[in-house]
Amino acid sequence: MEKTGTASPHAHAAREAKRRDALAMGIDERFVAELVDRFYARIRGDDLIGPIFAARISDWGPHLDQMKRFWRSILFSSGEYLGNPMIKHLAIDTLDRAMFARWLDLFDATLHELGSDQAREHVHARARMIANSLLNGIAVHRDRRLGIAPEEAFSETPASGS
């Protein structure tokens, strides 16, 4: 599913190395598809964040396809995701740290079902970076703050409230 085009030889080599590293941990297209499908099944059943998604997504097929492209881009540098997650999250005026913490908890629970500890740690680290980035963007753009404080950032420990 790698995007083809005019990538430099260095970019192509870096992308291939990232893909090889992911594959060595058992992270492939099938893993990503299973992760996304199981994770969003959990989301839909969650009392805290399920309603946020239900209010915005009426047809889950295209959303799941988009999220699979997103995670392949994150994990393999495939370059196939072209969306803007920050804009989407800024549009949700009730989004807060507790909701991102729940998102990470559900994500971690899903990862526990799917792969090795190494794969779980690798993918969860990317999810934490995304959550922190989105929280920081919300703080700056929506809440007009300088960003999140260090104690607001999600740590490396996947657990309730991360």
C-alpha positions in Angstrom: 0.0 0.0 0.0 3.0 2.3 -0.2 2.5 5.5 -2.1 4.5 5.7 -5.2 5.8 8.9 -6.6 8.9 11.1 -6.6 10.4 10.3 -3.2 14.1 10.9 -3.0 16.3 7.8 -2.6 17.0 8.8 1.0 13.3 9.1 1.8 12.6 5.8 0.0 15.3 4.1 2.1 14.0 5.6 5.3 10.5 4.5 4.5 11.7 1.0 3.7 13.7 0.8 7.0 10.7 1.9 9.0 8.6 -0.8 7.2 11.2 -3.5 7.9 11.3 -2.5 11.5 7.6 -2.7 11.9 7.4 -6.0 10.1 10.0 -7.4 12.4 7.7 -6.6 15.3 4.7 -8.2 13.6 3.2 -5.0 12.4 1.9 -5.3 8.9 -1.2 -4.3 6.9 -3.2 -7.1 8.5 -2.2 -5.9 12.0 -3.2 -2.4 11.2 -6.6 -3.5 9.8 -7.3 -5.6 12.9 -6.2 -2.9 15.2 -8.4 -0.3 13.6 -11.5 -2.6 13.4 -11.2 -3.8 17.0 -10.3 -0.4 18.4 -13.3 1.4 16.8 -15.6 -1.4 17.9 -14.5 -0.5 21.4 -14.9 3.2 20.8 -18.5 2.7 19.6 -19.4 0.9 22.8 -17.7 3.4 25.1 -19.9 5.6 27.3 -17.4 8.6 27.4 -16.1 8.9 23.8 -18.5 6.7 21.8 -21.1 9.5 21.6 -18.5 11.9 20.2 -17.9 9.6 17.3 -21.6 8.6 16.9 -22.5 12.3 16.5 -20.0 12.7 13.6 -19.8 9.4 11.8 -22.9 7.9 10.2 -21.1 5.6 7.7 -18.3 3.7 9.5 -16.8 2.0 6.4 -15.1 5.1 5.0 -14.0 6.3 8.4 -12.4 2.9 9.1 -10.7 2.9 5.7 -9.4 6.5 6.4 -8.0 5.4 9.8 -6.3 2.4 8.3 -4.6 4.7 5.8 -3.7 7.0 8.7 -2.1 4.3 10.8 -0.2 2.8 7.8 1.2 6.3 7.2 2.2 6.6 10.9 3.7 3.1 11.2 5.1 2.6 7.7 5.6 6.1 6.4 3.4 5.1 3.5 2.3 8.6 2.8 -1.2 7.5 1.8 -3.1 9.5 4.5 -3.9 13.1 3.3 -6.2 14.3 6.1 -5.8 17.0 8.7 -6.5 15.4 12.2 -5.9 18.7 14.0 -8.7 20.5 12.2 -11.1 17.6 12.9 -10.3 17.6 16.6 -10.3 21.4 17.0 -13.9 21.3 15.8 -15.0 19.3 18.8 -15.3 21.9 21.6 -15.8 19.4 24.4 -12.7 17.4 23.7 -10.4 17.3 26.8 -7.6 15.4 28.3 -9.8 12.8 30.0 -11.2 11.9 26.6 -7.8 11.4 25.2 -6.8 9.3 28.2 -9.8 7.1 27.6 -8.9 6.9 23.9 -5.4 5.7 24.9 -6.8 3.2 27.4 -9.0 1.7 24.7 -6.1 1.7 22.2 -3.9 -0.1 24.7 -6.5 -2.7 25.5 -6.8 -3.4 21.8 -3.1 -3.6 21.4 -2.9 -6.2 24.2 -5.1 -8.5 22.1 -3.0 -8.2 18.9 0.7 -8.4 19.2 3.9 -8.8 21.1 5.0 -6.5 23.9 7.4 -4.8 21.5 4.7 -4.1 18.9 2.3 -2.9 21.6 5.0 -0.5 23.0 5.9 0.7 19.5 2.4 1.5 18.4 1.3 2.8 21.7 4.2 5.3 21.7 2.9 6.6 18.4 -0.6 6.9 19.8 0.7 8.9 22.8 2.6 11.2 20.5 -0.5 11.8 18.5 -2.6 12.4 21.7 0.0 14.8 23.0 0.2 16.7 19.7 -3.6 17.0 19.4 -3.9 18.1 23.1 -1.2 20.7 22.5 -2.9 22.0 19.4 -6.2 22.2 21.2 -4.5 24.1 24.0 -2.9 26.6 21.6 -5.6 27.1 19.0 -8.9 26.5 20.9 -8.0 27.4 24.5 -5.5 30.2 23.6 -2.8 28.8 25.9 0.9 28.5 25.2 0.5 24.7 25.1 0.1 21.8 27.5 2.1 21.8 30.7 4.6 18.9 31.1 2.3 17.3 33.7 -0.6 17.3 31.2 1.4 15.2 28.6 0.8 11.5 28.5 3.7 9.6 29.9 5.2 6.4 28.5 3.2 4.2 30.9 0.0 2.9 29.2 -2.5 2.8 32.0 -5.6 4.5 33.1 -5.1 8.3 32.6 -1.7 7.4 31.0 
